[in-house]
C-alpha cells in the first residue's frame, strides 16, 4: 500500500483535479462548463476537450496537427506556455507562425520528396532556407555549365579517332553526374492586385448604440464605432464575445437594435467559412477562378492557384470532390478577384499555409479599400491592421495602432494577458456592488422558459431537425471509418500492395471523410447556436 501510495503521489494524484481545472480553464472552458455533457458542445469545443485529454496524459511525445485551428488567442497563448514549460517533447504541424516560434526550437521542412532538418526556430529557418536556395541555384548553374561543356566536347570530337578515348571518358563523366535539385520557387513572390472598384464614401461602416441579444443573453450593447475609408481594422477577443456576430449584423444577416449604417457606394466582399458552400460544384478549380479573373490576372491564374496550394493537375479537380478546407481556400481566391471596396474576412487564415497567408497579407496591405479582419493569427495581423477593436464583457473598445501596439498599451506580452487585465479591472470596479454582479450573472444566462409557447415549440422543432442532421452525418462518418479500416487491412497484405483500385478507393474515401468531418463540425456549431438562441 505504501509503495502504491508513493507512486500515486509521484504521479500528482493529490493535485489531479486542480490540474484538470487548470487545463480546461486554459483552453477557454468556464467552471459552469465542467459538468456539461460533451454532446452539448460544438465541434470546435469538442476538439478542445480532446486536446485537454491529451495534455493531461503527460506523454513523452506530443504529436499535434494544427492544434490552434479551433482556439482563440487567449487559449493559444496558454497552450504556448504549457508546451514550453510542461511538455517533454513536441512534434508540431502548424501554419501559425507566432505559435511555432514561441514553442519550437527545431524545424523540419518536407520538400521535393525530401526532409530537411534545421535545428533552429522557424524565423531563423526561413533565413537559412533562403541562403540554401541561393547556394543551390549557384551550384545548379555551375553544374549546367559543366554539363553543357562536356556535351559540347563530345559533339565536337565524337567522330575524331584521335579523341575517342577522351570522348568515352567524357560520356562516362556525364553519366556519373547527379543532378542538383533546386527547391520550389517561393510563392510569396506572387503579387495579387485587386481589380478596380468605385470609391466608397468616407465612412463605410458606422455603428451607433448597436446591441444584439439572443433571448435573455446580451452578446454586446452600446457598440458605437466608425470605420473610415482605407482603414484596416482587426476584431479580437475570446470566442463567443461577439466578433462574428457584429460582422453578421454589418452584413444584414441577423437582426439587431440600434443604428448601423453602410456608407455610400460601398461594395462588400465577405469571407466566412460558409461561403465555401456557395461554389458551383460543376466547375473545376481552374474554371471557378478563370470565370472571375480579369485583365492581367487572367494570364496568372495558374500562378495564383499555385500560391494557394492548387498547383499542377490539382487545378483540374472539380469543386464537388474538394474537402471543406480546399473549398474555403478556393472561395478566398474567388473573393480576392472581385471588385470590392470593403473586405470583411472572418478567420481567413484557417485553411491557408504560410506562403498562402503571405500572398493574402500582401494583397490586403496593397488594397486601397477598407478591411475588417476577424482573426486569432497574431503574425498575420502584425503590420496589416492600424486599429484594433477588442470584444470583451459585452463591450467593444477601440485601440489605435497595430496588434502589438495594443499589447504594449496594456503592458502585456500577449493578447490573452491584455484581455485578462481588462476583465480584471472591470471586476475590481464592480466588486462592491452585489446588485450589479447579480444582474450581470443573470444576463449571461439564456432562459428558454421566457419564450412563448409557439416560439418554444418552433425552437424545439429546429433543435430536433439539427440533431437529426448531426446524427445522420455521424452515421456517414462511422461507415466511412469502417470501410477505411477494411481497406487499411487489405493494403497491409503484400498481394494488394499494387492494387490501384484499392488505392483509388482509399484516396476518394479519405476525401469524403475529410468533407464529412468538416460538415459535422459545421452542423454541430449550428445546433449549438439554435440551442443558445
Secondary structure as UniProt FT lines:
FT   HELIX           2..10
FT   TURN            11..12
FT   HELIX           13..15
FT   HELIX           16..26
FT   TURN            27..28
FT   HELIX           31..33
FT   TURN            34..35
FT   HELIX           38..40
FT   HELIX           43..56
FT   TURN            57..58
FT   STRAND          62..65
FT   TURN            67..70
FT   HELIX           73..85
FT   STRAND          90..93
FT   HELIX           97..103
FT   STRAND          107..111
FT   TURN            112..113
FT   STRAND          114..118
FT   HELIX           122..157
FT   TURN            158..159
FT   HELIX           161..163
FT   HELIX           164..176
FT   HELIX           187..189
FT   STRAND          205..214
FT   TURN            215..216
FT   STRAND          217..227
FT   TURN            229..230
FT   STRAND          232..237
FT   TURN            239..240
FT   HELIX           243..251
FT   STRAND          257..262
FT   TURN            264..265
FT   STRAND          268..271
FT   HELIX           273..278
FT   TURN            281..282
FT   HELIX           285..290
FT   TURN            291..292
FT   HELIX           295..299
FT   HELIX           301..307
FT   TURN            308..309
FT   HELIX           312..316
FT   HELIX           319..321
FT   HELIX           324..336
FT   STRAND          342..346
FT   TURN            348..351
FT   HELIX           354..366
FT   STRAND          370..374
FT   HELIX           378..381
FT   TURN            382..384
FT   STRAND          387..392
FT   TURN            393..394
FT   STRAND          395..400
FT   HELIX           403..409
FT   TURN            410..411
FT   HELIX           415..430
FT   TURN            431..432
FT   HELIX           434..443
FT   HELIX           448..450
FT   HELIX           453..491
FT   HELIX           494..496
FT   TURN            497..498
FT   HELIX           500..532
//
